[in-house]
Amino acid sequence: MLVMNPSKFNLSRRKFLAASAAIPVIGLAPGLIRSARASGPVKLQFMYPVGVSGDINRIVSGMVADFNAQHPGIEVEAIYAGSYDNTEQKVITSLGIDEPPSLWLPINSALQTFLGLDALEDITDLAKADDIYDDFLPGFLNTCISDDRLYGLPFQPSTPVLYYNKDAFKAAGITKAPDTWDELLVAAQALTLREGGDLKRWGLTVGGGWHDWIFECYCRQNELVPWQKDKVLFDRPEAIEALEFWKKMVDAGVMPAASTWQGSANDFLAGHTAMLYHSTGSLTNLRTSASFDVGVAFMPKNKTYGAAQGGGPLMIAKNQSDEKKEASWTFARWMTNTENQAKWSRATGYLAVRKSAWESAEMQSYLVEVPAAKVALDQAAYAGAFLQVPGYHRVREHLKSALDRTLAGEVDAASALVEANNNSNREIERLMRRQKG
């Protein structure tokens, strides 16, 4: 029988205050899960966000209901927590009062934050005894690994893709999706519509709110990963050039200076923008809700194709009973099994995490019917993790401010990014010192 470390989890005030920038905890002994011996149903709380357009709540609730029906000894309560940021903050707050949910679904960038809080169950041995390392796509699994230990199961990985209105393309005489930044600008100019000086349709919209995620993709398309594990590189020429290109499109009148994440998806569906950068997790909703044919393409390249991987894993709380840990593993394993991952991917557009899901007969038929669903999977070959630095969400705010101020014409790209770079690195250094202290 596996033996769990019985020591009680205590969240210090210092760790709680440093939660947003936790660095990897070295040398932690993994908490191992033993078989449950519960007298009644084991009750779990599962906290999750919705980060894309569409009725994700309904889909998740349906999956949880199916799980509960199939597992009478376990009762999972699905708790919708809002955005990724809201979910993370609610989990951190619950950790502070020693009442975490059994499982939660954060953005993958939050891994180091929760490791710094000693909040995650190490599931490496369970995964190795299962088929996780053999069947999960390595690029997705790697976002849950730190110091060669596994702390979650990928559930809804994504990358941004370029959505486009095929009807608008046809009317403008454009025969294929743009493949380069230069082609993107030309296409956006041809697709922008104005009547009597009034804007009727943007050529392109970058989904706001997560535009820093999309901006990292642009940096990667310029052969720059704009961060290392202990600092950011926003002041590099490749990043400045990427933001200057965005400003060029705004100045050309083909792209709005600002938007919102959900609003940009709604604008695309309403025909108010002809092209849209948004998550592949929005694919099914956009494809089935639009009154026009929706095209999906790689994000155009500059020096190379490039993408940053978003979405998140299922993480299991370390501070809970053995029975709840075993039940949590059962639930996480069920949510990520071959059949459910294939269904989830078809229902949403998120990328199935298992090779066997992509190889299943249902998924193969789906790809014949909707070949666009494979675009993000192919693009994932050029993708890496998104902003894996201490205090990532504070760093995101510095970067988003730089992007917003530049696109609004308040400051030039170089000055904005240098300021964001300096502020971010000071924050990272401060929080790392706090963790070490």
C-alpha positions in Angstrom: 0.0 0.0 0.0 1.3 3.5 -0.8 1.9 5.7 2.2 1.1 9.4 2.2 3.2 11.9 4.1 0.9 12.7 7.0 2.3 16.1 7.9 -0.4 18.8 7.8 -0.1 21.4 5.2 0.5 24.9 6.6 0.5 28.0 4.4 2.8 30.6 5.9 1.9 34.3 5.6 5.1 34.9 3.7 4.2 32.2 1.2 0.7 33.4 0.9 1.8 37.0 0.2 4.3 35.6 -2.4 1.7 33.4 -4.1 1.7 35.3 -7.3 5.3 34.7 -7.9 6.2 31.4 -6.3 9.3 29.7 -7.6 9.9 25.9 -7.8 10.1 24.2 -4.4 13.2 21.9 -4.6 13.5 18.6 -2.8 9.8 18.2 -1.9 9.0 14.5 -1.2 6.0 13.6 -3.3 2.7 13.0 -1.5 1.6 9.6 -2.5 -2.0 8.5 -2.8 -3.2 5.4 -1.1 -6.4 3.5 -1.7 -9.5 5.1 -0.4 -11.6 3.5 2.4 -14.5 5.8 2.6 -17.8 4.8 4.3 -19.9 7.0 2.0 -19.5 9.0 -1.2 -16.3 11.1 -1.3 -17.3 14.7 -2.0 -14.9 16.8 -4.1 -15.0 20.4 -5.2 -13.7 21.1 -8.7 -13.0 24.8 -9.4 -12.6 25.8 -13.1 -12.6 28.9 -15.3 -14.0 29.6 -18.8 -11.5 31.3 -21.0 -13.1 31.1 -24.4 -16.4 31.9 -26.1 -19.2 29.4 -26.2 -21.2 27.5 -23.6 -18.3 25.8 -21.9 -20.1 25.8 -18.5 -22.8 23.5 -19.9 -20.2 21.1 -21.4 -18.2 20.9 -18.2 -21.3 20.5 -16.0 -22.5 17.7 -18.3 -19.1 15.9 -18.1 -19.2 16.2 -14.3 -22.8 14.9 -14.1 -21.8 11.9 -16.3 -18.8 11.2 -14.0 -21.0 11.3 -10.9 -23.5 8.9 -12.5 -20.8 6.4 -13.4 -19.0 6.7 -10.0 -21.6 6.4 -7.2 -18.8 6.4 -4.6 -17.6 9.9 -5.6 -19.6 13.2 -5.8 -17.9 16.1 -7.7 -19.3 19.6 -7.3 -18.3 21.7 -10.3 -17.6 25.3 -9.3 -17.4 27.9 -12.1 -14.9 30.5 -10.8 -14.9 33.0 -13.6 -11.7 33.8 -15.6 -8.3 32.1 -15.2 -7.1 35.0 -13.0 -10.3 34.8 -10.8 -9.9 31.0 -10.5 -6.3 31.3 -9.4 -7.0 34.0 -6.8 -10.0 32.1 -5.4 -7.8 29.0 -5.0 -5.0 31.0 -3.4 -7.5 32.5 -1.0 -8.9 29.1 -0.1 -5.3 27.9 0.5 -4.8 30.8 2.9 -7.7 29.5 5.1 -6.6 25.9 4.7 -9.8 24.9 2.7 -8.7 24.3 -0.9 -10.9 22.7 -3.5 -9.9 19.1 -4.2 -9.0 20.0 -7.8 -8.7 23.1 -9.9 -8.0 24.1 -13.4 -5.6 27.1 -13.7 -3.7 28.4 -16.7 -0.5 26.4 -17.1 1.6 29.5 -16.3 0.4 29.2 -12.7 2.4 25.9 -12.0 5.2 27.6 -10.3 2.9 29.8 -8.2 1.2 26.7 -6.7 4.4 24.8 -6.3 5.8 27.7 -4.3 2.8 27.3 -2.0 3.4 23.6 -1.6 -0.2 23.2 -2.7 0.1 20.4 -5.3 0.0 16.7 -5.1 2.9 15.0 -6.9 1.3 12.5 -9.3 4.4 11.3 -11.0 4.3 7.8 -9.7 0.6 7.3 -10.4 1.1 8.6 -14.0 4.1 6.3 -14.6 2.0 3.3 -13.3 -0.7 4.3 -15.8 -0.4 5.2 -19.6 0.0 9.0 -19.0 3.7 9.3 -20.1 3.1 7.0 -23.1 -0.1 8.4 -24.5 -0.2 12.1 -23.6 1.4 14.4 -26.2 4.7 15.4 -24.7 4.4 19.1 -25.5 1.2 19.3 -23.4 2.5 17.1 -20.6 5.6 19.2 -20.2 3.6 22.2 -19.1 2.8 20.3 -15.9 6.4 19.1 -15.1 8.9 20.8 -12.8 12.2 19.2 -11.8 11.1 16.0 -13.6 8.1 15.6 -11.4 4.5 15.8 -12.7 2.0 18.0 -10.9 -1.1 17.9 -13.1 -2.8 16.4 -16.1 -3.2 18.6 -19.2 -6.9 19.0 -19.9 -7.5 21.9 -22.3 -4.4 23.1 -24.1 -4.8 25.7 -26.7 -3.0 28.1 -29.0 -4.3 31.2 -30.7 -5.1 30.7 -34.4 -6.2 33.1 -37.1 -10.0 32.9 -37.8 -11.2 34.5 -41.0 -14.5 35.1 -42.8 -14.4 33.1 -46.0 -17.3 35.1 -47.5 -15.5 38.4 -46.9 -12.3 36.9 -48.4 -14.2 35.9 -51.5 -15.8 39.3 -51.9 -12.4 41.0 -51.6 -10.8 38.6 -54.1 -8.5 37.0 -51.5 -8.0 33.3 -52.3 -6.0 32.1 -49.3 -5.2 33.1 -45.7 -2.2 35.3 -45.2 1.0 33.4 -44.4 3.3 36.3 -43.4 3.0 39.5 -41.5 3.3 41.5 -44.7 0.5 39.5 -46.3 -1.6 39.9 -43.1 -1.4 43.7 -43.4 -2.2 43.6 -47.1 -5.2 41.4 -46.5 -6.4 43.5 -43.6 -6.3 46.6 -45.8 -8.4 44.9 -48.5 -10.9 43.6 -46.0 -11.5 46.8 -44.0 -14.7 48.5 -45.0 -15.7 52.1 -44.6 -18.7 53.9 -46.0 -18.7 57.7 -46.0 -15.9 57.7 -43.5 -17.8 55.4 -41.1 -16.1 52.1 -40.2 -18.3 49.1 -41.2 -15.8 46.3 -40.7 -12.2 46.0 -39.4 -9.8 43.9 -41.4 -8.3 42.3 -38.3 -8.9 42.2 -34.6 -6.5 40.9 -31.9 -8.6 39.5 -29.1 -8.1 41.8 -26.1 -7.6 40.8 -22.5 -5.3 38.0 -23.6 -3.4 40.1 -26.2 -0.2 39.6 -24.2 -0.6 35.9 -24.9 -1.0 36.6 -28.6 1.9 39.1 -28.4 4.2 36.4 -27.2 3.2 34.4 -30.3 4.4 37.4 -32.4 7.7 37.4 -30.5 8.1 33.7 -31.1 7.3 34.4 -34.8 10.3 36.7 -34.7 12.5 34.0 -33.2 12.4 35.3 -29.6 11.0 33.5 -26.5 10.5 36.7 -24.5 11.2 35.2 -21.1 13.6 33.0 -19.2 12.8 31.3 -15.9 14.0 34.2 -13.9 13.5 37.2 -16.1 11.7 38.7 -19.1 13.1 39.9 -22.4 10.5 42.4 -23.5 13.2 45.0 -24.4 14.8 42.9 -27.1 14.7 44.2 -30.7 12.5 41.3 -31.8 9.8 42.2 -29.3 9.9 45.9 -30.1 9.6 45.1 -33.8 6.6 42.9 -33.2 4.8 45.7 -31.3 5.8 48.3 -33.9 4.1 46.0 -36.5 0.9 46.0 -34.4 1.0 49.8 -34.2 1.5 50.0 -37.9 -1.7 48.1 -38.4 -3.6 50.4 -36.0 -2.2 53.5 -37.7 -3.2 52.0 -41.1 -6.8 51.9 -39.8 -7.2 48.2 -40.3 -7.1 47.0 -36.7 -8.7 48.5 -33.5 -6.3 49.7 -30.8 -8.2 47.9 -28.1 -10.9 45.2 -27.8 -12.1 42.6 -25.2 -11.7 38.8 -25.4 -15.4 38.0 -25.6 -16.3 41.2 -27.4 -13.8 40.4 -30.2 -15.4 37.0 -30.7 -18.8 38.6 -30.9 -17.6 41.2 -33.4 -16.3 38.4 -35.6 -19.6 36.6 -35.5 -21.5 39.8 -36.2 -19.3 40.5 -39.3 -17.6 43.5 -37.7 -14.1 42.1 -38.2 -13.0 39.9 -41.1 -10.1 38.3 -39.3 -9.6 37.5 -35.6 -6.8 36.2 -33.4 -8.5 34.0 -30.8 -8.1 30.7 -29.0 -8.6 27.4 -30.7 -10.9 26.7 -27.8 -13.4 29.0 -29.5 -13.4 27.0 -32.7 -16.6 25.0 -32.3 -18.6 28.0 -31.1 -17.4 30.3 -33.8 -17.8 27.7 -36.5 -21.3 26.7 -35.5 -22.6 30.2 -34.6 -21.4 32.2 -37.6 -23.7 32.9 -40.5 -20.7 32.6 -42.9 -18.1 30.0 -43.6 -15.3 30.3 -41.0 -11.7 29.6 -42.1 -8.9 28.7 -39.7 -5.2 29.1 -40.3 -1.8 29.3 -38.7 -0.9 32.6 -37.2 1.1 34.3 -40.0 4.9 34.1 -39.5 7.7 36.7 -39.8 11.0 34.8 -39.5 9.2 31.6 -38.5 5.9 30.2 -37.3 5.4 30.5 -33.6 2.8 30.1 -30.9 2.5 30.2 -27.1 0.5 27.4 -25.5 -2.4 28.4 -23.3 -5.1 26.5 -21.5 -4.6 24.6 -18.4 -4.2 21.3 -16.5 -6.2 19.6 -13.8 -4.3 19.9 -10.5 -4.9 18.0 -7.3 -4.6 19.6 -3.9 -2.0 18.2 -1.6 -3.8 19.3 1.6 -6.7 16.8 1.7 -7.4 13.3 2.9 -6.1 10.2 1.2 -9.7 9.3 0.2 -10.1 12.6 -1.6 -6.8 12.4 -3.3 -7.6 9.0 -4.7 -11.1 10.2 -5.8 -9.5 13.3 -7.3 -7.0 11.2 -9.3 -10.0 9.0 -10.5 -11.8 12.2 -11.7 -8.8 13.7 -13.4 -8.0 10.4 -15.1 -11.6 10.1 -16.3 -11.7 13.7 -17.6 -8.6 13.1 -19.6 -9.3 9.6 -20.9 -9.3 8.9 -24.6 -13.0 9.0 -25.1 -13.7 12.1 -23.1 -10.7 14.0 -24.6 -12.0 13.3 -28.1 -15.5 14.4 -27.1 -14.2 17.5 -25.3 -12.0 18.5 -28.3 -14.9 18.1 -30.7 -17.3 20.1 -28.5 -15.0 23.0 -27.9 -12.0 23.2 -30.2 -9.5 22.7 -27.4 -6.7 20.2 -28.3 -7.1 16.6 -27.2 -4.2 15.7 -25.0 -3.9 12.1 -25.9 -2.5 10.5 -29.0 -5.2 7.8 -28.8 -7.9 10.5 -28.8 -6.6 11.9 -32.1 -6.4 8.3 -33.5 -9.9 7.3 -32.5 -12.4 6.6 -35.2 -14.7 9.4 -33.9 -11.9 12.0 -34.1 -10.7 10.8 -37.5 -14.3 11.2 -38.9 -14.5 14.6 -37.2 -11.2 15.8 -38.9 -12.6 14.7 -42.3 -15.7 16.8 -41.6 -13.9 19.7 -39.9 -10.3 19.8 -41.2 -9.8 23.1 -39.5 -9.8 21.3 -36.2 -6.3 20.0 -36.9 -4.8 23.4 -37.6 -4.0 24.2 -34.0 -2.5 20.7 -33.5 -0.2 21.2 -36.4 0.7 24.7 -35.2 1.5 23.3 -31.7 4.7 21.9 -33.3 5.9 25.5 -33.2 4.5 26.3 -29.7 6.1 26.6 -26.3 4.8 27.3 -22.8 3.4 30.8 -22.1 5.3 33.1 -19.7 6.6 30.6 -17.2 8.1 33.2 -14.8 7.6 34.0 -11.1 4.8 36.4 -10.5 3.6 35.8 -14.1 0.2 37.6 -13.7 1.8 40.7 -12.3 4.3 40.6 -15.3 1.3 40.2 -17.6 -0.2 43.5 -16.3 3.1 45.3 -17.0 3.1 43.9 -20.5 -0.5 44.6 -21.2 -0.1 48.2 -20.1 2.8 48.6 -22.5 0.8 47.1 -25.3 -2.3 49.2 -24.6 -0.4 52.5 -24.2 1.5 52.0 -27.4 -1.5 51.1 -29.5 -3.3 54.1 -28.0 -0.5 56.3 -29.2 0.5 57.4 -25.7 4.1 56.1 -26.0 6.4 54.5 -28.5 6.9 50.7 -28.6 10.5 50.8 -27.5 9.9 53.0 -24.4 6.8 51.1 -23.4 8.5 47.7 -23.6 11.7 48.8 -21.9 9.6 50.2 -19.0 7.6 46.9 -18.8 10.7 44.9 -18.9 12.4 46.8 -16.1 9.3 46.8 -13.9 8.7 43.1 -14.5 12.3 42.1 -13.7 12.3 44.2 -10.5 9.1 42.4 -9.5 10.5 39.0 -10.3 13.7 39.7 -8.4 11.8 41.0 -5.4 9.5 38.0 -5.2 12.3 35.5 -5.6 14.2 37.2 -2.7 11.0 36.9 -0.7 10.7 33.2 -1.5 14.4 32.6 -0.6 13.9 34.5 2.7 
